[in-house]
């Protein structure tokens, strides 16, 4: 259990820092002459890349958890390649939860943390984008 908690907290910290960095990058690379729509498109693009990177980090965590640390395994359609771990991670991150692949053992804890982290990061993106758009519109 200790390995899954440490792995989950490391992934939570890494994805949160990555997300913060990407949002700051998006804001700092915006040009003053950009219209609100261009600004939103740029922020969405950078945020989308951030979310993909965060999903990739969790996919790596699931791979490590199953293959290296052996803290659990997957049932259903077992992951056969890293893309399957990425797929499972994206379904979990977005809280879609299809159920064709499901975790066992302490990977269930990591799954719950990713779902909560994904929800928080997606909400952060939405509120930050709204804030930047509102700020630009009110100028």
Buried (B, 14 or more C-beta within 10 A) or exposed (E): EEBBEEBBEEBBEBBBEBBBEBBEBBBEEBEEEEEBEEBBEBBEEBBEEBBEBBBBBBBBBBBBBBEEBEBBBBEEBEBEEEEBBBBBBBBBBBEEEEEEBBBEBBBBBBBEBBBEBBEBBBEBBEEBBEEBBEEBEEE
